[in-house]
């Protein structure tokens, strides 16, 4: 993946709070709920609703957001293309984690079953 460090840096400095409303809109436009979105975020990061709200209010960058996350041990099972890149081939760990989240939100919005999204065996 020919990803530049400038691109990685831009993602790291972006605030979760600035992207979160777009996640909600994307999910709700496709008939999914905010609760389902939170379930997906909690599965990936370990953040419950209270912690998520704290990070939003603190305007945490994605760098800070994922530093505090307890990434799900099955996150490596998230594969496919998001924003033109294969998630499993992204070399920068933070950029890959952000794209994992993007991919999960995308799967939610596409109507995929929750068991599939959460990589339940």
N, C-alpha and C positions, 0 to 999 in steps of 0.2 A: 504494500500500500504506500503510495507516494504522498504521505501526509506530512505537511511541514510542521516544524516546531511552533511556528506562528499560529497555525490552526489549533494545535494542541493547547497552546497558551491562552488563546481566545476562549476555548471551551472551559478551561480551568477557571478563568476569571469571571465567566458568566454566572449570574446568580440563579439559584434554583427557583427563587420567588418570581423571577422574570419569565421562566418557562412553564412553571406549574399551571397558570391559568390556561395556557394553550393545551396542556395535557387534558385538563378537565373538559375544555371545549371539544377537543377531538373525540374523547370518549363519549360525552353526552350527545354529540351530533349523531353518533352511530347507535344511540339507544342504550349505552352502558351508563353505569352510575359512578358518582364520585366515590362511593364506598368500594366499588370494584376496583377503581383506580388505586385507592389507598391500600387495598389488599395486595395488589400487584407490587406497589412500592414497598410495602412492608415485607413481602416475600423476598425481594431483592436486597433490601438494605437493613432490615430488622427494625426500622423506625415505626413506632406506633403513631397514632394520630396526634398525640400530645407533642412528641418529639418533632414530628414533621412540622407542626405549627410553630414551634420554637425556632426551627431552622429557617422557616419562611420569614418570620418576624425579624430574625437576626440578619436577614438578607445574606445568608450563607452562599458563598461561591460553590460551584460544583466540586472544586478542590476540597474545600472544608466539608461539604456534604458527604463526600465519599470517604474522607479521612475518618469521619465519625461512624460510618456505616459498618455493619457486620455483614459483609457480602455473603449471600447464600452460597453454600458449598456446591450447589448445582447450577450456579450462574454460567459455568463453562458450557452448559448444554444449550445455551441461547445461541442460535446460529441463524444465518441468513443475511440478507442485504438490507441495509438501512442507510439512507442518504448516499446511495451509490457505492457503499463499501461493505465488504463481507465482515460482519461483526467479529467472527472468529480469527480474522487475519489482522485486526488492528493491533499495532505494536505498542502504542502508548497505553499503559494500564488505565489511566484516568479516562482518556478518550474512549477506551473500550467499555468501561463501566457506564459512562454517560450513554453510549450507544446501546448498551444492554437495556437500559431504562427506556430509551426511545423505541427499541424493538418491542419490548413488552407492551408499551402503550399502543403501539401500532397493531400488535396482535389483538389486544383488547378491543380496539376500535374496529377491527375487521370482523369481530364477532366470534373469534376463536373461543372454544370452551375453556373455562377457568382451569380445569385440570391440566390441559395442554399448556396453557400459558405458564402455570406454576411448575411445569415439568414434573408432575406427579406420575410415578411409574405405573 
